[in-house]
Amino acid sequence: MIVDQSQETAYPSYLALDEILTPPLGGRPGGSGETLLTVALRAQGLWFGQLLRELDALQRGLDRGDGPGALRAVDRSLRILRALVAQLEVVEPLAAWELDGGETAGPGSFDPAGFREAEAVLGRRDRRPPSAGPYPADGPADGGGRVEAEAATYRPSVFDSLLGYLAAHGYPVPCDLLYRDVSAPVAPSPGLQDVLVRVHRDDGAAAQICERLVDLDEGFQEWRYRHAMIVERAAGDDAPDPRGDVFAPVFPDLWAVRSLL
């Protein structure tokens, strides 16, 4: 039997497995805990990259009024988030002494590339200095994500696309929200909450999208919490309180409207 070896090597080369599986820290083997962390962070980075593509598809669906397309994209996003949370269970038991003497145990070491950008794409805005809070900006695993995340804060977010979608479907979204400064943090709006009550009572595609976005917001809160606990467990007193505002919602109005229904 003749085997085409070019076909055998094409698949691993296509996936860049040699590069992905290279030992961390410049080729130095390190401990098993360090290698485990590196593999997990690389996997998280890949999934966050795909999540960003799904959030882009979600936004494009909302912008063109395609409710079914937006729902498919948000459902895929939710599945990816569940996979991301499940992967954190692998590295959660690691302690600082298992991470090659603690050299990689700083809080920034646990920041997978893409997660800050994904939050910014959703609508999260953080005006604090880059080094403040639970997510340091210069971690070695950041992969340059800080630049992309900052750029995303100056573009319309998923929240802004949702407002446009609702307005295009006849809902009286307050004008100050439709033409707001997209780089500003989202603040609760009683006027928008009144609109959302009507959306939910109509129980159409718009209501389904709003519910899925709440699920997405909840998934990010869960990921942030699990991530924060890993930082606290591994870095201990060497890091500021990593929990910070991990449960701060990206879509406060979608949560607040529940008390009005």
Buried (B, 14 or more C-beta within 10 A) or exposed (E): EEEEEEEEEEEEEEEEEEEEEEEBBEEEEBBEBBBBBBBBBBBBBBBBBBBBEBBEBBBBBBBEEBBEBBBBBBBBBBEBBEBBBEBBEEBBEBEBEBBBEBEBBBBBBBBBBBBBBBBBBBBBBBEEEBEEBBBBBEBBBBBEBBEBBBEBBEEBBBBBBBBBBBBBBEBEBBEEBEEBEBBEBBEEBEBBBBBBBBBBEEEEBBBBBBBBBBEBBBBBBBBBBBBBBBBBBBBEEEBBEBBBEBEEBBBBBBBBBEEEE
